[in-house]
Amino acid sequence: MGPVIDMPGAEADAATSYAYKASLIGSAHRFELTEQGLSWHIAGRSGLWRYDEISAIRLSFRPVSMQQHRFRADVSRTGGGRIAILSTSWQTAALMAPQDTGFRDFILALHARMAQAGSRAELTAGLGRRTYAAALAFLAVLTVAMAALLIRALLIGEFAGALFILGFAALFAWQVGGFVWRNKPRSYSFDRVPKALLP
């Protein structure tokens, strides 16, 4: 299952609000943990979900070109509705700033509040199983193709090409390998949130 974070009650209750900008246009998405439940304000809409109404949380690692260290929490409600909470916020047209500490503290506090409310929510980490299987299949095909190119380059004496392929493969493995490892599908419990999926 990998490293997890244990949540002492005092620390888990420290962060009760969080906000981020999903785009340069529009207001920030704002969230607050109240006594009644999770309060949210997104794009002119708002709501309050009781902690025992939250049916599922999925944590995942979602890097993008502007921010390679980005995490996401998808929160679903019984009867319909889902909100996404991201660990980054748009600052300017060229800057997406990380909010690691605020995101981590808020997500841990949300889990603690739900546990206190006796929630039976489904807690999952990583990608969906089908998506993950498709990603592994794609990586396997790509690995075979790159190995074939490398062997061909060596056989015809193109050592510069072989070095390029090796360098590209190493860079690809470093970036994509981390994504695949962090996003392995699994379940977790309220008191053992996967450390790999929190900044």
GROMACS elastic network, one bead per residue, 0.5 to 0.9 nm:
[ bonds ]
;  ai    aj funct       b0    kb
    1     4     6  0.81230   500
    1   186     6  0.74739   500
    1   187     6  0.86328   500
    1   188     6  0.83691   500
    1   194     6  0.77975   500
    2   194     6  0.70153   500
    2   195     6  0.77193   500
    2   196     6  0.75827   500
    3   192     6  0.88128   500
    3   193     6  0.86541   500
    3   194     6  0.61263   500
    3   195     6  0.54359   500
    3   196     6  0.68613   500
    4   191     6  0.87958   500
    4   192     6  0.53188   500
    4   193     6  0.53237   500
    4   196     6  0.76054   500
    5   108     6  0.87780   500
    5   191     6  0.75677   500
    5   192     6  0.54754   500
    5   193     6  0.53555   500
    5   194     6  0.63196   500
    5   195     6  0.55969   500
    6   190     6  0.89552   500
    6   191     6  0.56374   500
    6   192     6  0.53649   500
    6   193     6  0.70833   500
    7    10     6  0.84350   500
    7    11     6  0.69416   500
    7    12     6  0.59245   500
    7   108     6  0.70723   500
    7   109     6  0.84546   500
    7   111     6  0.89476   500
    7   112     6  0.74440   500
    7   190     6  0.86075   500
    7   191     6  0.59295   500
    7   192     6  0.74688   500
    7   193     6  0.83493   500
    8    11     6  0.56246   500
    8    12     6  0.61463   500
    8    13     6  0.88442   500
    8   112     6  0.88257   500
    8   191     6  0.87448   500
    9    12     6  0.51059   500
    9    13     6  0.62965   500
    9    14     6  0.88442   500
    9   109     6  0.85294   500
    9   112     6  0.71756   500
   10    13     6  0.54688   500
   10    14     6  0.65856   500
   11    14     6  0.52333   500
   11    15     6  0.81215   500
   11   105     6  0.80450   500
   11   108     6  0.86279   500
   11   109     6  0.78265   500
   12    15     6  0.70870   500
   12   105     6  0.68079   500
   12   106     6  0.79581   500
   12   107     6  0.86930   500
   12   108     6  0.56174   500
   12   110     6  0.79265   500
   12   111     6  0.81581   500
   12   112     6  0.60830   500
   12   113     6  0.83503   500
   13    16     6  0.67865   500
   13   105     6  0.84084   500
   13   106     6  0.84947   500
   13   108     6  0.82757   500
   13   109     6  0.52013   500
   13   110     6  0.83639   500
   13   112     6  0.73846   500
   13   113     6  0.78552   500
   14   105     6  0.72041   500
   14   106     6  0.81644   500
   14   109     6  0.71143   500
   15    18     6  0.78358   500
   15    32     6  0.89014   500
   15    33     6  0.82828   500
   15   102     6  0.73136   500
   15   103     6  0.89861   500
   15   105     6  0.55201   500
   15   106     6  0.51689   500
   15   107     6  0.86514   500
   15   108     6  0.84947   500
   15   109     6  0.62904   500
   15   110     6  0.88679   500
   16    31     6  0.82298   500
   16    32     6  0.55213   500
   16    34     6  0.73824   500
   16   105     6  0.84043   500
   16   106     6  0.62377   500
   16   109     6  0.69920   500
   16   110     6  0.81310   500
   17    30     6  0.75107   500
   17    31     6  0.55298   500
   17    33     6  0.62069   500
   17    34     6  0.89683   500
   17   102     6  0.84193   500
   17   106     6  0.66682   500
   18    29     6  0.83665   500
   18    30     6  0.59650   500
   18    31     6  0.52414   500
   18    32     6  0.64668   500
   18    33     6  0.89767   500
   18    85     6  0.89760   500
   18   102     6  0.65907   500
   18   103     6  0.69314   500
   18   106     6  0.65209   500
   19    28     6  0.61801   500
   19    29     6  0.54072   500
   19    31     6  0.61128   500
   19    32     6  0.87179   500
   19    85     6  0.85978   500
   19    89     6  0.83167   500
   19   102     6  0.87311   500
   19   103     6  0.87141   500
   20    27     6  0.88880   500
   20    28     6  0.53035   500
   20    29     6  0.54093   500
   20    30     6  0.67969   500
   20    85     6  0.80358   500
   20    86     6  0.71475   500
   20    87     6  0.76288   500
   20    88     6  0.66622   500
   20    90     6  0.75946   500
   20    99     6  0.82915   500
   21    24     6  0.69470   500
   21    25     6  0.84871   500
   21    26     6  0.79063   500
   21    27     6  0.67697   500
   21    29     6  0.59737   500
   21    30     6  0.88020   500
   21    86     6  0.88400   500
   21    88     6  0.77668   500
   21    90     6  0.53890   500
   21    91     6  0.78483   500
   22    25     6  0.84208   500
   22    26     6  0.84716   500
   22    27     6  0.86431   500
   22    28     6  0.70504   500
   22    29     6  0.72088   500
   22    86     6  0.78611   500
   22    88     6  0.80484   500
   22    89     6  0.61798   500
   22    90     6  0.64106   500
   23    26     6  0.69568   500
   23    27     6  0.85136   500
   23    28     6  0.83857   500
   23    89     6  0.77384   500
   23    90     6  0.58240   500
   23    91     6  0.87533   500
   24    27     6  0.84130   500
   24    90     6  0.59507   500
   24    91     6  0.72041   500
   24    92     6  0.69086   500
   24    93     6  0.70365   500
   26    43     6  0.68830   500
   27    30     6  0.88936   500
   27    42     6  0.78084   500
   27    43     6  0.65197   500
   27    44     6  0.82455   500
   28    41     6  0.82986   500
   28    42     6  0.72335   500
   28    43     6  0.77864   500
   28    89     6  0.86072   500
   29    40     6  0.75021   500
   29    41     6  0.58494   500
   29    43     6  0.70793   500
   29    85     6  0.83364   500
   30    39     6  0.82404   500
   30    40     6  0.56933   500
   30    41     6  0.51435   500
   30    42     6  0.66460   500
   31    38     6  0.70024   500
   31    39     6  0.56206   500
   31    41     6  0.65133   500
   31    42     6  0.87078   500
   31    85     6  0.87242   500
   32    37     6  0.83672   500
   32    38     6  0.59228   500
   32    39     6  0.50705   500
   32    40     6  0.64840   500
   32   106     6  0.87352   500
   33    36     6  0.80829   500
   33    37     6  0.60397   500
   33    39     6  0.62572   500
   33    40     6  0.89232   500
   33   106     6  0.84081   500
   33   109     6  0.80779   500
   33   110     6  0.69826   500
   33   113     6  0.80643   500
   34    37     6  0.52225   500
   34    38     6  0.62253   500
   34    39     6  0.68523   500
   35    38     6  0.84995   500
   35    50     6  0.89230   500
   35   113     6  0.88144   500
   36    39     6  0.84480   500
   36    48     6  0.77888   500
   36    49     6  0.79588   500
   36    50     6  0.59331   500
   36    51     6  0.76634   500
   37    48     6  0.61445   500
   37    49     6  0.53337   500
   37    51     6  0.50812   500
   37    52     6  0.83477   500
   37    53     6  0.88084   500
   37   113     6  0.83165   500
   37   114     6  0.86706   500
   38    47     6  0.81758   500
   38    48     6  0.55222   500
   38    49     6  0.50884   500
   38    50     6  0.62370   500
   38    51     6  0.66346   500
   38    54     6  0.89204   500
   38   110     6  0.79586   500
   39    46     6  0.74406   500
   39    47     6  0.58033   500
   39    49     6  0.64444   500
   39    50     6  0.86174   500
   40    45     6  0.81690   500
   40    46     6  0.53820   500
   40    47     6  0.54703   500
   40    48     6  0.63960   500
   40    49     6  0.83207   500
   40    83     6  0.88060   500
   41    44     6  0.67446   500
   41    45     6  0.56566   500
   41    47     6  0.67662   500
   42    45     6  0.52053   500
   42    46     6  0.61406   500
   42    47     6  0.89090   500
   42    83     6  0.88887   500
   43    46     6  0.82462   500
   49    52     6  0.81948   500
   49    53     6  0.62008   500
   49    54     6  0.68165   500
   49    77     6  0.73858   500
   50    53     6  0.51175   500
   50    54     6  0.68580   500
   50   114     6  0.88246   500
   50   117     6  0.88966   500
   51    54     6  0.55581   500
   51    55     6  0.88697   500
   51   110     6  0.84677   500
   51   113     6  0.70037   500
   51   114     6  0.50917   500
   51   115     6  0.85160   500
   51   116     6  0.88612   500
   51   117     6  0.62618   500
   51   118     6  0.83957   500
   51   119     6  0.66509   500
   52    55     6  0.75933   500
   52    78     6  0.89242   500
   52   114     6  0.66685   500
   52   115     6  0.89533   500
   52   117     6  0.61557   500
   52   118     6  0.67773   500
   52   120     6  0.73149   500
   52   121     6  0.77714   500
   53    76     6  0.87770   500
   53    77     6  0.57877   500
   53    78     6  0.55727   500
   53    79     6  0.86202   500
   53   119     6  0.78260   500
   53   121     6  0.83367   500
   54    57     6  0.79193   500
   54    75     6  0.70914   500
   54    76     6  0.58276   500
   54    78     6  0.59768   500
   54   114     6  0.81649   500
   54   119     6  0.75676   500
   54   120     6  0.84592   500
   54   121     6  0.62244   500
   54   122     6  0.89750   500
   55    75     6  0.78440   500
   55    76     6  0.56127   500
   55    78     6  0.50968   500
   55    79     6  0.87137   500
   55   119     6  0.81099   500
   55   120     6  0.71636   500
   55   122     6  0.62157   500
   55   123     6  0.87369   500
   56    74     6  0.79780   500
   56    75     6  0.59190   500
   56    76     6  0.50952   500
   56    77     6  0.69310   500
   56    78     6  0.83041   500
   56   120     6  0.85301   500
   56   123     6  0.57591   500
   56   124     6  0.77487   500
   57    73     6  0.66594   500
   57    74     6  0.55617   500
   57    76     6  0.63596   500
   57   121     6  0.71886   500
   57   122     6  0.64336   500
   57   123     6  0.51036   500
   57   124     6  0.63529   500
   57   125     6  0.82528   500
   58    72     6  0.81269   500
   58    73     6  0.56450   500
   58    74     6  0.51335   500
   58    75     6  0.67361   500
   58    76     6  0.86199   500
   58   122     6  0.82644   500
   58   123     6  0.61036   500
   58   125     6  0.53489   500
   58   126     6  0.71551   500
   58   127     6  0.84295   500
   59    71     6  0.75596   500
   59    72     6  0.58335   500
   59    74     6  0.65565   500
   59    75     6  0.89104   500
   59   123     6  0.82176   500
   59   124     6  0.65678   500
   59   126     6  0.60631   500
   59   127     6  0.84991   500
   59   183     6  0.86320   500
   59   194     6  0.85629   500
   59   197     6  0.62115   500
   59   198     6  0.81155   500
   60    70     6  0.89512   500
   60    71     6  0.59258   500
   60    72     6  0.53064   500
   60    73     6  0.64891   500
   60    74     6  0.84034   500
   60   124     6  0.88938   500
   60   125     6  0.59346   500
   60   127     6  0.66669   500
   60   182     6  0.75716   500
   60   183     6  0.59850   500
   60   196     6  0.89306   500
   60   197     6  0.57403   500
   60   198     6  0.84100   500
   61    69     6  0.78829   500
   61    70     6  0.61893   500
   61    72     6  0.62133   500
   61    73     6  0.89520   500
   61   126     6  0.70511   500
   61   127     6  0.86949   500
   61   179     6  0.67154   500
   61   182     6  0.64898   500
   61   183     6  0.62456   500
   61   196     6  0.82726   500
   61   197     6  0.58707   500
   61   198     6  0.81370   500
   62    68     6  0.79860   500
   62    69     6  0.76644   500
   62    70     6  0.53711   500
   62    71     6  0.53851   500
   62    72     6  0.64417   500
   62    86     6  0.89686   500
   62   179     6  0.77527   500
   62   183     6  0.88120   500
   63    66     6  0.82202   500
   63    67     6  0.60145   500
   63    69     6  0.55897   500
   63    71     6  0.72273   500
   63   179     6  0.79457   500
   64    67     6  0.52162   500
   64    68     6  0.55432   500
   64    69     6  0.80225   500
   64    70     6  0.72882   500
   65    68     6  0.63356   500
   66    94     6  0.77549   500
   66    95     6  0.71351   500
   66    96     6  0.62494   500
   67    70     6  0.62051   500
   67    88     6  0.78230   500
   67    95     6  0.85001   500
   67    96     6  0.63248   500
   67    97     6  0.76581   500
   67    98     6  0.77282   500
   68   175     6  0.89544   500
   69    87     6  0.85713   500
   69    88     6  0.85218   500
   69    98     6  0.75550   500
   69   199     6  0.77029   500
   70    86     6  0.72027   500
   70    87     6  0.57266   500
   70    88     6  0.62281   500
   70    98     6  0.72642   500
   70   100     6  0.85803   500
   70   199     6  0.77890   500
   71    85     6  0.84671   500
   71    86     6  0.58900   500
   71    87     6  0.52602   500
   71    88     6  0.77364   500
   71   100     6  0.86972   500
   71   103     6  0.86347   500
   71   197     6  0.66591   500
   71   198     6  0.66375   500
   71   199     6  0.69773   500
   72    84     6  0.68092   500
   72    85     6  0.56900   500
   72    87     6  0.63612   500
   72   197     6  0.82304   500
   72   198     6  0.86180   500
   73    83     6  0.82853   500
   73    84     6  0.57081   500
   73    85     6  0.50909   500
   73    86     6  0.65354   500
   73    87     6  0.86305   500
   73   107     6  0.79246   500
   74    82     6  0.67283   500
   74    83     6  0.58040   500
   74    85     6  0.64113   500
   74    86     6  0.88145   500
   75    81     6  0.84472   500
   75    82     6  0.55032   500
   75    83     6  0.53196   500
   75    84     6  0.63062   500
   75    85     6  0.78918   500
   76    79     6  0.89756   500
   76    80     6  0.71089   500
   76    81     6  0.58076   500
   76    83     6  0.65956   500
   76    84     6  0.88825   500
   77    80     6  0.55069   500
   77    81     6  0.54186   500
   77    82     6  0.62825   500
   77    83     6  0.87905   500
   78    81     6  0.76485   500
   85   103     6  0.82366   500
   85   107     6  0.89423   500
   86    89     6  0.76368   500
   86    99     6  0.87740   500
   86   103     6  0.74987   500
   87    97     6  0.87184   500
   87    98     6  0.60967   500
   87    99     6  0.53934   500
   87   100     6  0.59880   500
   87   101     6  0.88114   500
   87   102     6  0.80352   500
   87   103     6  0.53776   500
   87   104     6  0.80453   500
   87   198     6  0.88217   500
   87   199     6  0.78819   500
   88    96     6  0.63078   500
   88    97     6  0.54532   500
   88    99     6  0.54332   500
   88   100     6  0.76445   500
   88   103     6  0.84611   500
   89    95     6  0.86108   500
   89    96     6  0.54836   500
   89    97     6  0.53049   500
   89    98     6  0.64799   500
   89    99     6  0.71568   500
   90    93     6  0.75751   500
   90    94     6  0.84907   500
   90    95     6  0.62472   500
   90    97     6  0.61995   500
   90    98     6  0.89383   500
   91    94     6  0.78623   500
   91    95     6  0.54960   500
   91    96     6  0.56762   500
   91    97     6  0.63929   500
   92    96     6  0.70805   500
   93    96     6  0.80962   500
   98   101     6  0.88417   500
   99   102     6  0.56806   500
   99   103     6  0.60403   500
   99   104     6  0.85400   500
   99   199     6  0.86518   500
  100   103     6  0.53460   500
  100   104     6  0.60688   500
  100   105     6  0.85585   500
  100   198     6  0.79654   500
  100   199     6  0.52045   500
  101   104     6  0.52552   500
  101   105     6  0.60671   500
  101   106     6  0.84809   500
  101   199     6  0.72505   500
  102   105     6  0.53242   500
  102   106     6  0.60669   500
  102   107     6  0.86017   500
  103   106     6  0.52405   500
  103   107     6  0.61350   500
  103   108     6  0.85882   500
  103   198     6  0.80236   500
  103   199     6  0.77587   500
  104   107     6  0.53233   500
  104   108     6  0.61784   500
  104   109     6  0.85456   500
  104   198     6  0.58077   500
  104   199     6  0.62787   500
  105   108     6  0.52548   500
  105   109     6  0.60691   500
  105   110     6  0.86023   500
  106   109     6  0.50449   500
  106   110     6  0.60892   500
  106   111     6  0.86813   500
  107   110     6  0.50502   500
  107   111     6  0.63292   500
  107   112     6  0.86901   500
  107   198     6  0.84948   500
  108   111     6  0.51806   500
  108   112     6  0.62837   500
  108   113     6  0.87850   500
  108   190     6  0.87219   500
  108   191     6  0.89949   500
  108   193     6  0.76727   500
  109   113     6  0.61878   500
  109   114     6  0.86028   500
  110   113     6  0.51859   500
  110   114     6  0.61946   500
  110   115     6  0.85844   500
  111   114     6  0.51664   500
  111   115     6  0.61271   500
  111   116     6  0.86565   500
  111   190     6  0.56991   500
  111   191     6  0.78176   500
  111   193     6  0.84068   500
  112   115     6  0.51025   500
  112   116     6  0.62306   500
  112   117     6  0.86873   500
  112   190     6  0.68728   500
  112   191     6  0.75980   500
  113   116     6  0.51089   500
  113   117     6  0.62698   500
  113   118     6  0.88386   500
  113   119     6  0.88414   500
  114   117     6  0.50301   500
  114   118     6  0.64295   500
  114   119     6  0.52793   500
  114   120     6  0.85231   500
  114   121     6  0.83512   500
  114   190     6  0.80324   500
  115   118     6  0.51831   500
  115   119     6  0.55968   500
  115   120     6  0.83000   500
  115   190     6  0.62368   500
  115   191     6  0.81870   500
  116   119     6  0.75239   500
  120   123     6  0.89281   500
  122   187     6  0.79481   500
  122   188     6  0.86393   500
  122   189     6  0.87990   500
  123   186     6  0.87184   500
  123   187     6  0.57773   500
  123   188     6  0.57414   500
  123   189     6  0.65839   500
  123   190     6  0.77197   500
  124   127     6  0.87473   500
  124   128     6  0.89223   500
  124   185     6  0.72314   500
  124   186     6  0.57425   500
  124   188     6  0.61131   500
  124   189     6  0.87256   500
  125   128     6  0.85490   500
  125   182     6  0.87009   500
  125   183     6  0.68307   500
  125   184     6  0.72698   500
  125   185     6  0.56867   500
  125   186     6  0.53090   500
  125   187     6  0.59804   500
  125   188     6  0.72408   500
  125   193     6  0.89297   500
  125   194     6  0.75599   500
  125   197     6  0.74871   500
  126   129     6  0.86894   500
  126   132     6  0.83962   500
  126   180     6  0.87054   500
  126   181     6  0.89513   500
  126   182     6  0.66846   500
  126   184     6  0.50819   500
  126   186     6  0.67443   500
  126   187     6  0.89465   500
  126   197     6  0.78190   500
  127   130     6  0.82173   500
  127   131     6  0.63078   500
  127   132     6  0.57531   500
  127   180     6  0.89446   500
  127   183     6  0.54252   500
  127   184     6  0.64780   500
  127   185     6  0.55380   500
  127   186     6  0.87147   500
  128   131     6  0.52940   500
  128   132     6  0.60363   500
  128   133     6  0.85716   500
  128   183     6  0.88493   500
  128   184     6  0.86208   500
  128   185     6  0.62232   500
  129   132     6  0.50741   500
  129   133     6  0.60659   500
  129   134     6  0.85864   500
  129   184     6  0.83216   500
  129   185     6  0.59796   500
  129   186     6  0.88563   500
  130   133     6  0.50708   500
  130   134     6  0.61562   500
  130   135     6  0.85870   500
  131   134     6  0.51070   500
  131   135     6  0.61903   500
  131   136     6  0.87016   500
  132   135     6  0.50278   500
  132   136     6  0.62372   500
  132   137     6  0.86386   500
  132   180     6  0.79244   500
  132   183     6  0.78407   500
  132   184     6  0.70968   500
  132   185     6  0.72813   500
  133   136     6  0.51151   500
  133   137     6  0.61969   500
  133   138     6  0.86583   500
  134   137     6  0.50673   500
  134   138     6  0.61929   500
  134   139     6  0.86377   500
  135   138     6  0.51218   500
  135   139     6  0.62048   500
  135   140     6  0.86496   500
  135   180     6  0.80807   500
  136   139     6  0.50595   500
  136   140     6  0.61566   500
  136   141     6  0.87484   500
  136   180     6  0.81206   500
  137   140     6  0.50835   500
  137   141     6  0.63643   500
  137   142     6  0.86483   500
  138   141     6  0.52453   500
  138   142     6  0.61724   500
  138   143     6  0.85817   500
  139   142     6  0.50035   500
  139   143     6  0.59950   500
  139   144     6  0.86376   500
  140   143     6  0.50930   500
  140   144     6  0.63340   500
  140   145     6  0.87020   500
  141   144     6  0.52501   500
  141   145     6  0.62561   500
  141   146     6  0.87109   500
  142   145     6  0.50775   500
  142   146     6  0.61330   500
  142   147     6  0.85145   500
  143   146     6  0.52054   500
  143   147     6  0.60675   500
  143   148     6  0.85776   500
  143   169     6  0.85390   500
  144   147     6  0.50968   500
  144   148     6  0.61782   500
  144   149     6  0.86990   500
  145   148     6  0.51432   500
  145   149     6  0.63139   500
  145   150     6  0.86873   500
  146   149     6  0.50241   500
  146   150     6  0.61100   500
  146   151     6  0.86341   500
  146   165     6  0.72713   500
  146   166     6  0.88672   500
  146   169     6  0.77384   500
  147   150     6  0.50408   500
  147   151     6  0.61987   500
  147   152     6  0.85936   500
  147   165     6  0.88423   500
  148   151     6  0.52025   500
  148   152     6  0.61756   500
  148   153     6  0.86068   500
  149   152     6  0.51159   500
  149   153     6  0.61032   500
  149   154     6  0.86444   500
  149   162     6  0.80594   500
  149   165     6  0.78034   500
  150   153     6  0.51195   500
  150   154     6  0.62645   500
  150   155     6  0.86689   500
  150   161     6  0.79654   500
  150   162     6  0.54693   500
  150   163     6  0.86339   500
  150   165     6  0.64480   500
  150   166     6  0.77004   500
  151   154     6  0.51647   500
  151   155     6  0.61510   500
  151   156     6  0.87827   500
  151   162     6  0.81072   500
  152   155     6  0.50802   500
  152   156     6  0.63170   500
  152   157     6  0.85193   500
  152   158     6  0.84034   500
  152   162     6  0.86394   500
  153   156     6  0.54862   500
  153   157     6  0.61018   500
  153   159     6  0.66415   500
  153   160     6  0.85654   500
  153   161     6  0.62659   500
  153   162     6  0.55133   500
  153   165     6  0.89906   500
  154   157     6  0.50748   500
  154   158     6  0.59001   500
  154   159     6  0.62101   500
  154   161     6  0.84481   500
  154   162     6  0.63807   500
  155   158     6  0.77079   500
  156   159     6  0.85688   500
  157   160     6  0.86748   500
  157   161     6  0.89040   500
  157   162     6  0.87179   500
  158   161     6  0.53089   500
  158   162     6  0.62807   500
  158   163     6  0.88144   500
  159   163     6  0.61362   500
  159   164     6  0.85342   500
  160   163     6  0.51432   500
  160   164     6  0.62523   500
  160   165     6  0.87243   500
  161   164     6  0.50051   500
  161   165     6  0.62236   500
  161   166     6  0.86430   500
  162   165     6  0.51062   500
  162   166     6  0.62044   500
  162   167     6  0.86114   500
  163   166     6  0.50445   500
  163   167     6  0.60889   500
  163   168     6  0.85155   500
  164   167     6  0.51020   500
  164   168     6  0.60683   500
  164   169     6  0.84668   500
  165   168     6  0.51048   500
  165   169     6  0.59883   500
  165   170     6  0.85482   500
  166   169     6  0.50476   500
  166   170     6  0.61336   500
  166   171     6  0.86694   500
  167   170     6  0.51441   500
  167   171     6  0.62636   500
  167   172     6  0.85365   500
  168   171     6  0.51837   500
  168   172     6  0.60119   500
  168   173     6  0.84787   500
  169   172     6  0.50423   500
  169   173     6  0.59588   500
  169   174     6  0.84798   500
  170   173     6  0.51344   500
  170   174     6  0.61291   500
  170   175     6  0.87340   500
  171   174     6  0.51221   500
  171   175     6  0.62961   500
  171   176     6  0.84486   500
  172   175     6  0.53210   500
  172   176     6  0.57203   500
  172   177     6  0.75064   500
  173   176     6  0.53530   500
  173   178     6  0.78552   500
  174   177     6  0.54000   500
  174   178     6  0.63793   500
  174   179     6  0.89576   500
  175   178     6  0.57213   500
  175   179     6  0.67917   500
  176   179     6  0.50572   500
  176   180     6  0.61959   500
  176   181     6  0.85554   500
  177   180     6  0.51776   500
  177   181     6  0.60221   500
  177   182     6  0.85366   500
  178   181     6  0.51313   500
  178   182     6  0.60393   500
  178   183     6  0.84153   500
  179   182     6  0.54114   500
  179   183     6  0.60693   500
  179   184     6  0.87432   500
  180   183     6  0.52480   500
  180   184     6  0.62847   500
  181   184     6  0.57131   500
  181   196     6  0.88528   500
  182   185     6  0.88583   500
  182   196     6  0.58089   500
  182   197     6  0.65288   500
  183   186     6  0.86225   500
  183   196     6  0.86331   500
  183   197     6  0.78455   500
  188   191     6  0.84311   500
  188   192     6  0.64267   500
  188   193     6  0.63719   500
  188   194     6  0.72139   500
  189   192     6  0.53004   500
  189   193     6  0.65370   500
  190   193     6  0.63509   500
  192   195     6  0.85520   500
  193   196     6  0.89056   500
  193   197     6  0.82076   500
  193   198     6  0.83784   500
  194   197     6  0.57239   500
  194   198     6  0.71187   500
  195   198     6  0.53784   500
  195   199     6  0.77992   500
  196   199     6  0.75635   500
